[in-house]
């Protein structure tokens, strides 16, 4: 038991360190690289206003459009790495923000429902649940062959339950049971165990896949 607890502490420390680095990179992308590109864009717009040759104006506008697209892509990447709303507003607003980005990226409609009164979650647990939901949605986009997903948050006094259902093609349950420990689905389960929670996955061919995430509340 002591050996298991030690391994969990090491795993938790590694994940926390990774999340801090991801957070730093996301901030640098948004406030560093993004702001620098915005300054370049402003300069190009100034040049465009003074350019007289049609070919020069056309070239400057093409460059401006390219930079605008790059700025948007950096913003999307920054949100995907670590949405600022996760720290400032909490898990539910962060999921809403990410789902908007997800739908615009993959064209998959996500119906987000919430039942009960939203409760405060410690940041490390909030990040864990967000990452598990993020991984679940990424797997759906890759493998489920679906156009609709439901995500249901159920807030209870001592537990948060999140159910994600994809209405997709599903897979053989034996495939999940035999997963490589390093696979995405296995990592989702492992992350939730570190919070004292659980991640259960059930699927049937032709009927879709259900992912149920549970997180104890009122815990440090």
C-alpha positions as CSV (number, residue, x, y, z in Angstrom):
1,X,0.0,0.0,0.0
2,X,2.9,2.4,0.8
3,X,4.5,1.6,-2.5
4,X,1.2,2.3,-4.3
5,X,0.8,5.6,-2.5
6,X,4.4,6.6,-3.3
7,X,3.8,5.9,-7.0
8,X,0.6,7.9,-7.0
9,X,2.4,10.8,-5.3
10,X,5.1,10.7,-7.9
11,X,2.6,10.5,-10.8
12,X,0.6,13.4,-9.3
13,X,3.8,15.5,-9.0
14,X,4.7,14.8,-12.6
15,X,1.2,15.8,-13.9
16,X,1.2,18.9,-11.7
17,X,4.7,19.9,-13.1
18,X,3.5,19.3,-16.7
19,X,0.3,21.4,-16.1
20,X,2.4,24.3,-14.8
21,X,4.6,24.2,-17.9
22,X,1.6,24.0,-20.2
23,X,0.1,27.0,-18.4
24,X,3.3,28.9,-18.8
25,X,3.5,28.1,-22.6
26,X,-0.2,29.0,-23.1
27,X,0.3,32.4,-21.4
28,X,3.5,33.1,-23.4
29,X,1.6,32.2,-26.7
30,X,-1.3,34.5,-25.8
31,X,0.5,37.4,-24.2
32,X,3.9,37.2,-25.8
33,X,3.8,35.8,-29.4
34,X,0.1,36.9,-29.9
35,X,0.8,40.4,-28.8
36,X,3.9,40.7,-31.0
37,X,1.9,39.5,-34.0
38,X,-0.8,42.0,-33.3
39,X,1.8,44.8,-33.2
40,X,3.1,43.6,-36.6
41,X,-0.5,43.6,-37.9
42,X,-1.0,47.2,-36.8
43,X,2.2,48.2,-38.5
44,X,1.1,46.6,-41.8
45,X,-2.2,48.3,-41.6
46,X,-0.4,51.6,-41.2
47,X,1.7,50.8,-44.3
48,X,-1.4,49.8,-46.2
49,X,-3.0,53.2,-45.5
50,X,0.1,55.0,-47.1
51,X,0.8,52.6,-49.9
52,X,-0.1,53.9,-53.4
53,X,0.9,51.2,-55.8
54,X,-1.9,48.7,-56.3
55,X,0.4,45.7,-56.2
56,X,2.0,46.9,-53.0
57,X,-1.4,47.4,-51.3
58,X,-2.5,43.9,-52.5
59,X,0.6,42.4,-51.0
60,X,0.3,44.2,-47.7
61,X,-3.3,43.1,-47.3
62,X,-2.4,39.5,-48.1
63,X,0.2,39.6,-45.4
64,X,-2.2,41.2,-43.0
65,X,-4.8,38.5,-43.6
66,X,-2.2,35.8,-43.0
67,X,-1.1,37.4,-39.7
68,X,-4.8,37.7,-38.6
69,X,-5.2,34.0,-39.3
70,X,-2.1,33.2,-37.4
71,X,-3.2,35.2,-34.4
72,X,-6.5,33.4,-34.4
73,X,-4.8,30.0,-34.5
74,X,-2.5,31.0,-31.6
75,X,-5.5,32.0,-29.6
76,X,-7.2,28.7,-30.3
77,X,-4.0,26.8,-29.4
78,X,-3.6,28.8,-26.2
79,X,-7.2,28.0,-25.1
80,X,-6.7,24.3,-25.9
81,X,-3.5,24.2,-23.9
82,X,-4.9,26.0,-20.9
83,X,-8.2,28.0,-21.1
84,X,-7.8,31.2,-18.9
85,X,-11.4,30.8,-17.8
86,X,-10.4,27.5,-16.0
87,X,-8.4,29.5,-13.4
88,X,-10.6,32.6,-13.3
89,X,-14.2,31.3,-13.6
90,X,-14.0,27.5,-13.0
91,X,-14.6,24.2,-14.7
92,X,-18.1,24.8,-16.2
93,X,-17.3,28.1,-18.0
94,X,-14.0,26.6,-19.2
95,X,-15.9,23.6,-20.7
96,X,-18.4,25.9,-22.4
97,X,-15.5,27.9,-23.9
98,X,-13.7,24.8,-25.1
99,X,-16.8,23.2,-26.6
100,X,-17.3,26.4,-28.7
101,X,-13.8,26.0,-30.0
102,X,-14.3,22.2,-30.5
103,X,-17.4,22.7,-32.5
104,X,-15.8,25.3,-34.7
105,X,-12.8,23.0,-35.3
106,X,-14.5,19.7,-35.9
107,X,-18.1,20.6,-36.8
108,X,-19.5,18.3,-34.1
109,X,-22.4,19.7,-32.1
110,X,-22.1,19.4,-28.4
111,X,-25.2,19.7,-26.2
112,X,-23.9,20.7,-22.7
113,X,-26.4,20.3,-19.9
114,X,-26.0,20.9,-16.2
115,X,-28.1,19.8,-13.3
116,X,-27.8,21.0,-9.7
117,X,-25.9,23.9,-8.2
118,X,-22.3,24.4,-9.4
119,X,-19.7,24.0,-6.7
120,X,-16.2,25.1,-6.2
121,X,-13.5,22.6,-7.2
122,X,-9.8,22.9,-6.3
123,X,-7.7,24.0,-9.3
124,X,-5.7,20.7,-9.5
125,X,-8.9,18.7,-9.6
126,X,-10.6,21.1,-12.0
127,X,-7.6,20.8,-14.4
128,X,-7.7,17.0,-14.1
129,X,-11.4,16.8,-15.0
130,X,-11.0,19.3,-17.8
131,X,-8.1,17.3,-19.3
132,X,-10.2,14.0,-19.1
133,X,-13.1,15.7,-20.8
134,X,-10.7,17.2,-23.4
135,X,-9.2,13.8,-24.1
136,X,-12.7,12.2,-24.4
137,X,-13.8,14.8,-26.9
138,X,-10.6,14.4,-28.9
139,X,-11.1,10.7,-29.1
140,X,-14.6,11.1,-30.3
141,X,-13.5,13.5,-33.0
142,X,-10.9,10.9,-34.2
143,X,-12.8,7.6,-33.9
144,X,-16.5,7.9,-33.2
145,X,-17.8,9.1,-36.6
146,X,-20.5,11.2,-35.1
147,X,-22.0,14.7,-35.5
148,X,-23.6,15.0,-32.1
149,X,-22.4,14.7,-28.5
150,X,-24.2,15.2,-25.1
151,X,-22.2,16.3,-22.1
152,X,-24.2,16.3,-18.8
153,X,-22.9,17.8,-15.6
154,X,-24.7,16.6,-12.4
155,X,-23.8,18.5,-9.3
156,X,-24.5,16.8,-6.0
157,X,-23.6,17.7,-2.5
158,X,-20.5,15.4,-2.3
159,X,-19.9,14.5,-6.0
160,X,-19.8,15.8,-9.5
161,X,-20.7,13.3,-12.2
162,X,-20.1,14.1,-15.9
163,X,-21.5,11.8,-18.6
164,X,-20.3,12.2,-22.2
165,X,-22.2,10.3,-24.9
166,X,-21.2,10.4,-28.5
167,X,-24.0,8.5,-30.5
168,X,-21.1,7.2,-32.7
169,X,-20.1,3.8,-34.1
170,X,-18.8,2.4,-30.8
171,X,-16.3,-0.3,-30.2
172,X,-15.9,-3.7,-28.7
173,X,-15.7,-3.4,-24.9
174,X,-12.9,-6.0,-24.9
175,X,-10.8,-3.5,-26.8
176,X,-11.0,-1.1,-23.9
177,X,-10.3,-3.8,-21.3
178,X,-7.1,-4.8,-23.2
179,X,-5.8,-1.2,-23.6
180,X,-2.2,-0.3,-23.4
181,X,-1.5,1.5,-20.1
182,X,-0.1,4.4,-22.0
183,X,-3.2,4.9,-24.2
184,X,-5.4,8.0,-24.0
185,X,-8.4,6.1,-22.4
186,X,-6.1,4.4,-19.8
187,X,-4.6,7.8,-19.0
188,X,-8.1,9.3,-18.4
189,X,-8.8,6.6,-15.9
190,X,-5.5,7.0,-14.2
191,X,-5.9,10.8,-13.9
192,X,-9.3,10.4,-12.2
193,X,-8.0,7.8,-9.7
194,X,-5.4,10.4,-8.6
195,X,-8.2,12.7,-7.5
196,X,-10.1,9.9,-5.7
197,X,-12.6,9.8,-8.6
198,X,-13.4,7.4,-11.4
199,X,-13.7,7.2,-15.1
200,X,-15.9,4.5,-16.5
201,X,-16.2,3.7,-20.2
202,X,-18.9,1.6,-21.9
203,X,-19.5,1.1,-25.6
204,X,-21.4,-1.1,-28.0
205,X,-20.9,-1.4,-31.7
206,X,-23.4,0.8,-33.6
207,X,-24.8,2.3,-30.4
208,X,-22.1,4.8,-29.4
209,X,-19.8,5.2,-26.3
210,X,-20.6,6.5,-22.9
211,X,-17.9,8.0,-20.6
212,X,-18.9,8.6,-17.0
213,X,-16.5,10.7,-14.9
214,X,-17.1,11.1,-11.1
215,X,-15.2,13.5,-8.8
216,X,-15.6,13.7,-5.0
217,X,-16.4,17.2,-3.9
218,X,-15.4,19.0,-0.7
219,X,-11.9,17.5,-0.9
220,X,-8.6,19.3,-0.9
